[in-house]
Amino acid sequence: MNTDVQLIAYADRLGGSIPALTELMRGPFAGAFSGVHILPFFTPFDGADAGFDPVDHTQVDPRLGTWDDVRELSRSHTTVVDLIVNHVSSDSAAFLDVRKNGTASEWYPLFLTMSSVFPDGATEEQLTRIYRPRPGLPFTPIVLGEELRYVWTTFTSKQIDVNVRSDAGRAYLTSILDAVAAAGVSLVRLDAVGYAVKTPGTTSFMTPETFAFIDEFTAQARAKGVDVLVEVHSYYRRQVEIGERVDLVYDFALPPLILHSLYSGNGEALVDWMRVRPRNAVTVLDTHDGIGVIDVGPDQTVLPGEAPRPGLLDAAQIDALVDGIHQHTGGASARATGAAASNLDLYQVNSTYYDALGADDRRYLAARAIQFFTPGIPQVYYVGALAGGNDLDLLERTGVGRDINRHYYTPTEVAEELERPVVAALLALCRFRNQLEAFDGDVAAELDGTRLIMRRKGVAVPSVSVELTVDLASGAAGIDWVDAHGRHGSSTDLLRDPPVVAAR
């Protein structure tokens, strides 16, 4: 599998449409990103959850383009597309029909209610075992037909959970998979798949039944030439277990660990994670969501009376991490996080990664270098690709915390940002990561005081090697390498002199 750097982007917020995004990928971003994860472009792309609540998951919103436009982008780049398996919009035609006709609707089996999971009723113990990333139980009272029912809504009342084990649910997911496969999409991201299967008496989160569903869906996708990326925020040991069972899994522990290391000058937790983390991972520093905390914290699914399972960071370190983000952003992240800004994902801190590092160009490039030296497929969020700051105006207009990191870039803004030295250096670092043959091997990571040293060595071309050194206390970083022709190269300042693989 190609492990070159990929971009993550909303088509409407970077370029304005899928064809415009394609022009950027083939123009200014050429060579920097071999693929792009296009965030939801389905009908509508601008719903209650920025496209993650599709009314029609099989159709491209015509304001953004067509499936032919996706197919055209797939000709030159790996395309990654979200497959939202857990829920659909409450405004979807199918659910509106269920609201009107109740159990008489042909679509009734597609959706989950409390009684469809607990036909004999649920005890208090069973209900409190259900794991949810937000406060309260995952039910919303809605009239279906003429009867008030508790409809299963893991995330919000506008997102109705699908019964993925029903015939209607299987047909629904197959229809989406067929649509993306026909457009040349090579990788689907199973959004919120950890919550997709509800099993009475369990947490209904990443249970054996969930893994069985992932296995079945992955086999179905592979038969159509599509690989599967599992999106789950969870305890780090569970992430390791997930990685053993799937094609690809996110490394969501990496972003907070890098921040912790650069804030404290202490890289012990980061190096420990390098030893055990899944290698079949997609690495990120930033995404359309916030910076995760749950991924480095203790296991949140431990029941009363069970032994605690500590995380990669302890409580004091996590508190310092969150406080550090708020301090580096001048308090902007505090305004955008938790109940402060209609953000229900209390385990995430909302900020751009650039601002979380105090808009320090060199520390930011050092963080990206650590990401690129970590085994896996690196993805760079579009705001991060342009070293973007927090959008406080958008946050104020919408009151949605995550919008602080979801800026709408005009073509003029993109052109201006591309002229900034930090952006030019980051794109150069991406191209270096894609061109040097050393990154198909594993990583050796060690500490020398506050200095983090990461080494990669080629497998297909064993003579190629590369070493990154980052002073975690100062943020200074340098790269030394040997290319396939035995030529040595060095960059002692990633901002002023980014590494470049010399032409033959």
C-alpha positions as CSV (number, residue, x, y, z in Angstrom):
1,M,0.0,0.0,0.0
2,N,1.2,3.5,-0.9
3,T,2.4,5.3,2.2
4,D,3.0,8.8,0.7
5,V,1.5,11.8,2.4
6,Q,-2.2,12.5,1.8
7,L,-4.4,15.6,2.3
8,I,-7.6,15.8,4.3
9,A,-10.0,18.5,3.0
10,Y,-13.6,19.7,2.7
11,A,-14.1,20.5,-1.0
12,D,-16.3,23.5,-0.2
13,R,-13.7,25.0,2.3
14,L,-10.7,24.4,0.1
15,G,-11.2,25.3,-3.5
16,G,-15.0,25.4,-3.4
17,S,-15.8,22.2,-5.3
18,I,-14.4,18.8,-6.2
19,P,-13.1,20.0,-9.6
20,A,-11.4,23.0,-7.9
21,L,-9.9,20.7,-5.3
22,T,-8.6,18.5,-8.2
23,E,-6.9,21.6,-9.7
24,L,-5.1,22.3,-6.4
25,M,-4.0,18.7,-6.0
26,R,-2.5,18.7,-9.5
27,G,-1.2,22.3,-9.3
28,P,0.3,23.9,-6.1
29,F,0.1,20.6,-4.1
30,A,1.6,18.4,-6.9
31,G,4.1,16.0,-5.4
32,A,3.3,16.9,-1.8
33,F,0.1,14.8,-1.6
34,S,-0.4,11.5,-3.4
35,G,-4.0,11.2,-2.2
36,V,-6.8,13.1,-0.6
37,H,-9.5,12.3,1.9
38,I,-12.4,14.3,0.7
39,L,-14.6,15.0,3.7
40,P,-18.3,14.3,3.2
41,F,-19.6,15.7,-0.1
42,F,-22.9,13.9,0.0
43,T,-26.3,15.5,-0.1
44,P,-26.3,17.8,1.8
45,F,-22.6,18.6,2.6
46,D,-23.7,21.4,4.9
47,G,-26.2,19.7,7.2
48,A,-26.3,19.8,11.0
49,D,-22.9,18.1,11.3
50,A,-20.9,19.4,8.2
51,G,-21.9,16.4,6.0
52,F,-21.7,13.7,8.6
53,D,-25.5,13.5,8.7
54,P,-26.3,12.6,5.0
55,V,-29.8,12.8,3.7
56,D,-28.7,10.8,0.7
57,H,-25.3,9.1,1.1
58,T,-25.3,7.8,-2.5
59,Q,-25.4,11.2,-4.2
60,V,-22.8,13.9,-4.5
61,D,-24.2,17.3,-3.6
62,P,-24.6,19.0,-7.0
63,R,-23.2,22.2,-5.5
64,L,-19.9,20.4,-5.2
65,G,-19.8,18.3,-8.3
66,T,-20.7,14.8,-9.5
67,W,-19.4,11.2,-9.2
68,D,-17.7,11.9,-12.5
69,D,-15.7,14.6,-10.8
70,V,-14.7,12.2,-8.0
71,R,-13.7,9.6,-10.7
72,E,-11.6,12.3,-12.4
73,L,-9.7,13.0,-9.2
74,S,-9.2,9.3,-8.6
75,R,-7.3,9.1,-12.0
76,S,-4.3,11.0,-10.5
77,H,-4.7,10.6,-6.7
78,T,-5.7,8.0,-4.1
79,T,-9.1,9.1,-3.0
80,V,-10.4,8.4,0.5
81,V,-14.1,8.8,1.2
82,D,-16.2,8.6,4.3
83,L,-18.7,5.8,4.7
84,I,-20.9,6.8,7.5
85,V,-22.1,3.5,8.8
86,N,-23.6,4.4,12.1
87,H,-26.3,6.9,11.2
88,V,-28.2,9.0,8.7
89,S,-29.9,12.4,8.8
90,S,-33.3,12.6,10.6
91,D,-34.3,14.5,7.4
92,S,-33.6,11.5,5.1
93,A,-36.5,10.3,3.0
94,A,-36.4,6.9,4.7
95,F,-36.6,8.2,8.2
96,L,-39.3,10.8,7.3
97,D,-41.4,7.9,6.0
98,V,-40.9,6.1,9.3
99,R,-41.9,9.2,11.2
100,K,-45.1,9.3,9.2
101,N,-46.0,5.6,9.1
102,G,-44.2,4.0,12.1
103,T,-43.9,0.2,12.0
104,A,-45.9,0.1,8.7
105,S,-43.1,1.9,6.9
106,E,-41.0,-0.3,4.6
107,W,-37.9,1.5,6.1
108,Y,-38.7,0.8,9.7
109,P,-36.2,-2.1,9.9
110,L,-33.4,0.3,8.8
111,F,-33.4,2.2,12.1
112,L,-32.8,1.3,15.7
113,T,-35.0,2.1,18.7
114,M,-34.5,1.1,22.3
115,S,-37.0,-1.7,22.0
116,S,-35.4,-3.2,18.9
117,V,-32.2,-3.7,20.9
118,F,-33.9,-4.5,24.2
119,P,-37.2,-6.2,23.1
120,D,-37.8,-7.4,26.7
121,G,-36.9,-4.0,28.3
122,A,-33.6,-2.9,29.7
123,T,-32.4,-2.8,33.3
124,E,-30.6,0.2,34.8
125,E,-27.4,-1.8,34.8
126,Q,-27.7,-2.5,31.1
127,L,-28.4,1.1,30.2
128,T,-25.5,2.5,32.2
129,R,-23.1,0.0,30.6
130,I,-23.7,1.6,27.1
131,Y,-20.6,3.7,26.2
132,R,-21.3,7.0,24.6
133,P,-18.8,9.8,23.9
134,R,-21.2,12.4,25.1
135,P,-23.2,12.9,28.3
136,G,-26.5,11.1,28.8
137,L,-28.1,8.1,27.2
138,P,-28.2,7.6,23.4
139,F,-31.9,7.9,22.9
140,T,-34.2,10.6,21.6
141,P,-38.0,10.5,22.1
142,I,-39.6,10.8,18.6
143,V,-43.1,10.1,17.4
144,L,-43.1,7.2,14.9
145,G,-46.5,6.9,13.3
146,E,-48.7,7.7,16.2
147,E,-46.5,6.2,18.9
148,L,-43.8,8.0,21.0
149,R,-40.6,5.9,20.7
150,Y,-37.0,6.1,22.0
151,V,-35.0,6.2,18.8
152,W,-31.3,5.4,19.1
153,T,-29.2,8.5,18.5
154,T,-25.6,7.9,19.5
155,F,-24.4,11.4,18.6
156,T,-27.2,13.9,18.2
157,S,-31.0,13.9,17.7
158,K,-30.4,14.8,14.0
159,Q,-28.4,11.6,13.4
160,I,-30.5,8.5,13.5
161,D,-28.7,5.2,14.1
162,V,-28.9,2.5,11.4
163,N,-29.5,-1.2,12.1
164,V,-26.5,-2.5,10.3
165,R,-27.5,-6.1,11.1
166,S,-30.9,-5.9,9.3
167,D,-31.4,-6.7,5.7
168,A,-32.4,-3.1,5.1
169,G,-29.2,-1.9,6.8
170,R,-27.0,-4.3,4.8
171,A,-28.6,-3.2,1.5
172,Y,-28.2,0.5,2.5
173,L,-24.5,0.1,3.2
174,T,-23.9,-1.9,0.0
175,S,-25.6,0.8,-2.1
176,I,-23.1,3.4,-0.7
177,L,-20.1,1.0,-1.2
178,D,-21.2,0.4,-4.8
179,A,-21.4,4.1,-5.5
180,V,-17.9,5.0,-4.2
181,A,-16.3,1.9,-5.8
182,A,-17.7,2.8,-9.2
183,A,-16.1,6.3,-8.8
184,G,-12.6,4.8,-8.4
185,V,-12.4,5.3,-4.7
186,S,-9.7,3.0,-3.3
187,L,-10.1,3.6,0.5
188,V,-13.2,4.1,2.6
189,R,-13.1,5.5,6.2
190,L,-15.7,3.8,8.4
191,D,-16.9,6.8,10.4
192,A,-17.8,6.0,14.0
193,V,-17.9,2.3,13.3
194,G,-17.1,1.5,17.0
195,Y,-20.7,2.4,17.8
196,A,-22.4,0.6,14.9
197,V,-23.4,-2.6,16.5
198,K,-25.6,-2.6,19.6
199,T,-25.4,-5.7,21.8
200,P,-27.6,-5.9,24.9
201,G,-25.6,-6.3,28.2
202,T,-22.4,-4.8,26.7
203,T,-20.9,-1.3,26.2
204,S,-22.1,-1.6,22.6
205,F,-18.6,-0.1,21.7
206,M,-15.9,-2.1,19.9
207,T,-17.4,-5.4,21.1
208,P,-16.7,-8.8,19.5
209,E,-19.9,-8.2,17.4
210,T,-18.4,-4.9,16.2
211,F,-15.2,-6.7,15.1
212,A,-17.3,-9.3,13.3
213,F,-19.2,-6.5,11.4
214,I,-15.9,-4.9,10.5
215,D,-14.5,-8.2,9.2
216,E,-17.6,-8.8,7.1
217,F,-17.7,-5.3,5.7
218,T,-14.0,-5.3,5.0
219,A,-14.3,-8.6,3.0
220,Q,-17.2,-7.0,1.0
221,A,-15.2,-3.9,0.3
222,R,-12.0,-5.8,-0.7
223,A,-14.1,-7.8,-3.2
224,K,-14.9,-4.4,-4.9
225,G,-11.2,-3.3,-4.8
226,V,-11.7,-1.0,-1.8
227,D,-9.6,-1.0,1.4
228,V,-11.0,0.0,4.8
229,L,-9.8,2.5,7.4
230,V,-11.4,2.2,10.8
231,E,-12.1,5.4,12.7
232,V,-12.3,4.9,16.4
233,H,-11.3,7.1,19.4
234,S,-10.5,4.8,22.2
235,Y,-8.1,3.5,24.9
236,Y,-4.6,3.0,23.4
237,R,-4.4,-0.7,24.1
238,R,-7.7,-1.1,22.3
239,Q,-6.2,0.7,19.3
240,V,-3.4,-1.8,19.2
241,E,-6.0,-4.6,19.2
242,I,-8.0,-3.0,16.5
243,G,-4.9,-2.6,14.4
244,E,-4.4,-6.3,14.5
245,R,-7.8,-6.9,13.0
246,V,-8.2,-4.3,10.2
247,D,-6.6,-2.9,7.1
248,L,-5.9,0.5,8.6
249,V,-6.5,2.3,11.9
250,Y,-5.9,5.9,12.9
251,D,-3.1,6.7,15.3
252,F,-5.0,9.3,17.3
253,A,-2.6,9.0,20.3
254,L,0.2,10.7,18.2
255,P,-1.2,14.3,18.2
256,P,-1.5,14.7,22.0
257,L,1.8,12.9,22.6
258,I,3.7,15.2,20.3
259,L,2.2,18.2,22.0
260,H,3.0,16.8,25.4
261,S,6.6,16.2,24.3
262,L,7.1,19.7,22.9
263,Y,5.4,21.4,25.8
264,S,7.3,19.5,28.5
265,G,10.5,18.6,26.8
266,N,9.8,15.0,27.9
267,G,9.5,12.5,25.1
268,E,9.3,9.3,27.2
269,A,5.6,8.7,26.6
270,L,6.1,9.3,22.9
271,V,9.0,6.9,22.6
272,D,7.1,4.3,24.6
273,W,4.2,4.6,22.1
274,M,6.5,4.2,19.1
275,R,7.4,0.8,20.4
276,V,3.9,-0.6,20.6
277,R,1.7,1.4,18.2
278,P,0.1,-0.3,15.2
279,R,2.2,0.0,12.1
280,N,-0.8,-0.2,9.8
281,A,-1.9,3.2,10.8
282,V,-2.9,6.5,9.3
283,T,-1.1,9.2,11.2
284,V,-2.6,12.6,11.8
285,L,-1.9,15.7,13.8
286,D,-5.1,17.5,12.9
287,T,-8.5,16.5,11.5
288,H,-11.9,18.0,11.1
289,D,-12.5,17.1,14.7
290,G,-10.6,18.3,17.8
291,I,-7.3,17.2,19.3
292,G,-8.1,14.0,21.1
293,V,-7.4,13.5,24.8
294,I,-9.2,10.2,25.4
295,D,-6.7,8.4,23.2
296,V,-3.9,8.9,25.7
297,G,-6.0,8.8,28.8
298,P,-7.2,5.9,31.0
299,D,-9.8,3.4,29.7
300,Q,-13.2,5.1,29.9
301,T,-15.1,1.8,29.6
302,V,-13.9,0.4,33.0
303,L,-16.8,-0.4,35.2
304,P,-17.1,0.3,38.9
305,G,-15.2,-2.3,40.9
306,E,-12.9,-3.2,38.0
307,A,-9.2,-2.4,38.2
308,P,-8.3,0.9,36.5
309,R,-6.4,0.8,33.2
310,P,-4.0,3.7,33.0
311,G,-3.3,5.6,29.8
312,L,-0.1,6.8,28.1
313,L,-0.3,10.0,30.1
314,D,-1.4,10.3,33.7
315,A,-4.1,12.7,35.0
316,A,-1.6,15.5,35.8
317,Q,0.0,15.3,32.4
318,I,-3.4,15.4,30.6
319,D,-4.4,18.4,32.7
320,A,-1.1,20.1,31.7
321,L,-1.6,19.2,28.1
322,V,-5.1,20.7,28.0
323,D,-3.9,23.8,29.9
324,G,-1.0,24.1,27.5
325,I,-3.2,24.2,24.5
326,H,-5.4,26.8,26.0
327,Q,-2.3,28.9,26.9
328,H,-0.7,28.6,23.5
329,T,-3.9,29.6,21.8
330,G,-4.4,32.6,24.1
331,G,-7.5,31.1,25.4
332,A,-9.2,30.6,22.0
333,S,-9.3,26.8,22.4
334,A,-11.0,27.1,25.8
335,R,-13.8,29.2,24.1
336,A,-14.2,26.5,21.5
337,T,-14.1,23.4,23.7
338,G,-16.7,21.4,25.6
339,A,-19.9,23.0,26.7
340,A,-18.4,26.4,26.0
341,A,-19.3,26.2,22.3
342,S,-22.0,23.6,21.7
343,N,-19.3,21.0,21.4
344,L,-20.5,17.7,22.9
345,D,-17.2,15.8,22.3
346,L,-15.9,16.6,25.8
347,Y,-12.8,14.5,25.2
348,Q,-11.4,16.7,22.4
349,V,-9.9,20.2,22.5
350,N,-10.7,22.4,19.5
351,S,-7.9,24.3,18.0
352,T,-5.7,24.3,14.9
353,Y,-2.5,22.4,15.5
354,Y,-0.5,25.4,14.4
355,D,-2.0,27.6,17.1
356,A,-1.7,24.8,19.6
357,L,2.0,25.2,19.2
358,G,1.8,29.0,19.6
359,A,2.1,29.7,15.9
360,D,5.8,28.8,16.2
361,D,6.9,27.9,12.7
362,R,9.9,25.8,13.7
363,R,8.0,23.8,16.4
364,Y,5.3,23.2,13.9
365,L,7.6,21.8,11.3
366,A,9.3,19.7,14.0
367,A,5.9,18.2,14.9
368,R,5.2,17.5,11.2
369,A,8.6,15.8,10.9
370,I,7.9,13.6,13.8
371,Q,4.6,12.6,12.2
372,F,6.2,11.9,8.9
373,F,8.9,9.7,10.5
374,T,6.3,7.7,12.3
375,P,5.4,4.5,10.3
376,G,2.1,4.6,8.5
377,I,0.3,6.8,6.0
378,P,0.6,10.5,7.0
379,Q,-2.4,12.7,6.4
380,V,-2.3,16.5,6.7
381,Y,-5.6,18.4,7.3
382,Y,-6.1,21.3,4.9
383,V,-5.9,24.0,7.6
384,G,-2.7,22.4,8.8
385,A,-1.3,22.2,5.2
386,L,-1.6,26.0,5.1
387,A,-0.4,26.4,8.7
388,G,-3.7,28.0,9.6
389,G,-4.7,29.8,12.7
390,N,-7.9,29.6,14.7
391,D,-10.9,31.1,13.0
392,L,-12.5,33.0,15.8
393,D,-14.9,34.9,13.4
394,L,-16.4,31.6,12.2
395,L,-16.6,30.3,15.7
396,E,-18.5,33.4,16.7
397,R,-20.9,33.2,13.8
398,T,-21.8,29.5,14.2
399,G,-21.2,28.9,17.9
400,V,-19.8,25.4,16.9
401,G,-16.5,24.7,18.6
402,R,-15.0,22.6,15.8
403,D,-15.5,25.4,13.3
404,I,-12.5,27.1,14.9
405,N,-10.5,24.7,12.8
406,R,-12.7,24.6,9.7
407,H,-11.8,27.8,7.9
408,Y,-13.3,28.6,4.4
409,Y,-10.4,29.5,2.2
410,T,-10.9,31.7,-0.9
411,P,-8.7,31.1,-3.9
412,T,-6.9,34.4,-3.0
413,E,-6.3,33.3,0.5
414,V,-4.8,29.9,-0.7
415,A,-2.5,31.8,-3.1
416,E,-1.4,34.1,-0.2
417,E,-0.8,31.2,2.2
418,L,1.3,29.3,-0.3
419,E,3.8,32.2,-0.2
420,R,4.4,31.9,3.5
421,P,7.8,30.3,4.3
422,V,6.3,27.8,6.8
423,V,3.8,26.5,4.2
424,A,6.5,26.2,1.5
425,A,8.7,24.4,4.0
426,L,5.9,22.0,4.9
427,L,5.1,21.1,1.3
428,A,8.9,20.6,0.7
429,L,8.9,18.2,3.7
430,C,6.0,16.4,2.3
431,R,7.7,15.9,-1.0
432,F,10.9,14.8,0.7
433,R,8.9,12.2,2.7
434,N,7.3,10.9,-0.6
435,Q,10.6,10.8,-2.6
436,L,13.2,9.3,-0.2
437,E,13.0,5.5,-0.3
438,A,13.8,5.2,3.5
439,F,10.3,5.4,4.7
440,D,9.2,1.8,3.9
441,G,11.1,0.5,6.9
442,D,10.3,0.6,10.6
443,V,11.4,3.4,13.0
444,A,14.0,3.3,15.7
445,A,13.3,6.0,18.3
446,E,15.3,7.0,21.3
447,L,16.0,9.9,23.7
448,D,19.2,11.7,24.6
449,G,18.0,14.0,27.3
450,T,15.5,16.3,25.6
451,R,16.7,15.3,22.1
452,L,14.4,12.9,20.3
453,I,16.1,10.8,17.6
454,M,14.1,8.9,15.0
455,R,15.8,6.7,12.3
456,R,14.3,5.0,9.3
457,K,16.0,2.7,6.9
458,G,14.8,1.5,3.5
459,V,13.6,-2.1,2.9
460,A,13.3,-2.1,-0.9
461,V,16.4,0.0,-1.1
462,P,18.5,-0.9,2.1
463,S,21.2,1.6,1.3
464,V,18.8,4.6,1.9
465,S,18.5,5.9,5.4
466,V,17.3,9.0,7.2
467,E,17.6,10.4,10.7
468,L,15.5,13.1,12.4
469,T,16.7,14.9,15.5
470,V,14.4,17.2,17.5
471,D,15.3,19.1,20.6
472,L,12.0,18.9,22.4
473,A,12.9,21.7,24.7
474,S,13.7,24.3,22.0
475,G,11.8,22.9,19.0
476,A,14.9,22.9,16.8
477,A,15.0,20.1,14.3
478,G,17.3,18.7,11.7
479,I,17.4,15.8,9.2
480,D,20.3,13.9,7.8
481,W,20.0,11.3,5.0
482,V,21.7,9.1,2.5
483,D,19.8,8.6,-0.8
484,A,19.8,5.7,-3.2
485,H,22.9,6.9,-4.9
486,G,25.0,7.1,-1.7
487,R,24.8,10.9,-1.6
488,H,24.6,12.5,1.8
489,G,22.2,15.4,2.6
490,S,21.5,17.5,5.6
491,S,19.1,20.1,6.8
492,T,19.8,21.8,10.1
493,D,16.8,24.3,9.8
494,L,13.6,22.8,8.4
495,L,12.2,26.3,7.9
496,R,15.0,28.1,6.1
497,D,16.6,25.0,4.4
498,P,14.0,22.2,4.2
499,P,15.3,18.8,3.0
500,V,15.2,18.1,-0.7
501,V,16.0,14.8,-2.5
502,A,18.5,15.7,-5.2
503,A,17.6,14.9,-8.8
504,R,19.7,12.1,-10.3
